[in-house]
Amino acid sequence: ISAIFAPLKNIGIIIMDEEHSDSYKQGDSNPRYHARDIAIWRGKYHSCPVLLGSATPSLESMARARKGVYELVTLQERVNGKMLPEVEIIDMNQESKRSSYHITNTLLKNLNDCIKRGDQAILFLNRRGFSTFVTCKNCSEVIRCPNCDITLTYHKSNKMLRCHYCGYATPLPKECPKCHENSLSDLGVGTEKIEEELHILLPSVKVLRMDVDTTSKKGAHKKMIDAFRNHEYDILLGTQIVAKGLDFSDVTLVGVINADTSLNIPDFRSSENTYSLLSQVAGRSGRSSKTGKVLIQTFNPDHYAISFVKHHDYLGFYNEEMKIRKRLGYPPFYFLCYLKISGKEADYLFQESLKIKRSLERNLQYTTILGPTTLAVFKVNNIYRYGIILKYKKEDMLYDILLKIQNHYKNNHKIKVDIDFNPSHF
């Protein structure tokens, strides 16, 4: 995203592809910015057009386009004129009873047919590792990270438990650390477990797993892409890495193992992110002369974010989501500002968070203040975290008040106050 700051003087056009992606938002460290805002500012400064491209535009961008703030240009069909792939929803409430595997019988049959034709398939699961957590069947103890308020993920390939937040790793113990019984069990599912299931169900099929764990070495990503394109593998299994930007002429089947992974995240954008992600990964199927098919496994088959994907109906999703955003007072109807208050002493942190809230309430007339509340993951690397959400349409005093709060805590080493306008997530 730093490319938007390239020191160019004679800019003719700025093109921002996949403008909806939250990877354009720099929200974890200062300076906090969204590359889209910088692109629009530079477009005005250099008097050049800015092209925001996406098959699933962000709600904020589409709302501005429909209001006439942006000019809306649409493509009604694929470049090659081919039909969009057929999308089939698999109800896991029924299918999960018929199989002990995470790959349903329906998906398995379609994988078999696809490979018999000499075609390739992409399987998508947005969770790496072998299992989501390890628990004790005797005392129900769950093995957690000692530094973070989160369970450790089991990676079977090296028999390690890892924290995906701070990087802590430890070998899988032979017995429960609490009751010392030999009764540990792994639950949940990650790409490693799906890879293992594929080797059991389709032993002759060549599977390539692509996630953060397998692409960490320099050049690994390109080698994998080239190997799959050269038909050295039949199935490409991966996380978000395989969801967009890939173009394989022989991929005629895309399978989504669990569409609910992103849907159940406690974030007001979870439905939008789910629709976007599923639409993007569905677009990997049938990109050349061959007809494509998409199978989506979900426990929420009637959720609008999933049903609109089935019909490739972005505007239908947009209209439904906009109703909810308006009712709840979220963007694009309101602006958001997020205050993250962090430190090593949880009690002190909470008291100071309350003081910050009271200060905001005294000085801000037209702003809704939510919180303070603990973040979804309260402790990361031994740092506790509280958050305050500000929702407003127009608040003249906001910047001055936030600057005073930031300056007040500037030299206080026990607490850190981070301020993020228009956050992509909380």
Summary of the structure (lengths in Angstrom):
residues: 426
radius of gyration: 23.7
end to end distance: 20.2
largest distance: 69.5
contacts: 1290
relative contact order: 0.12
helix: 32%
strand: 24%
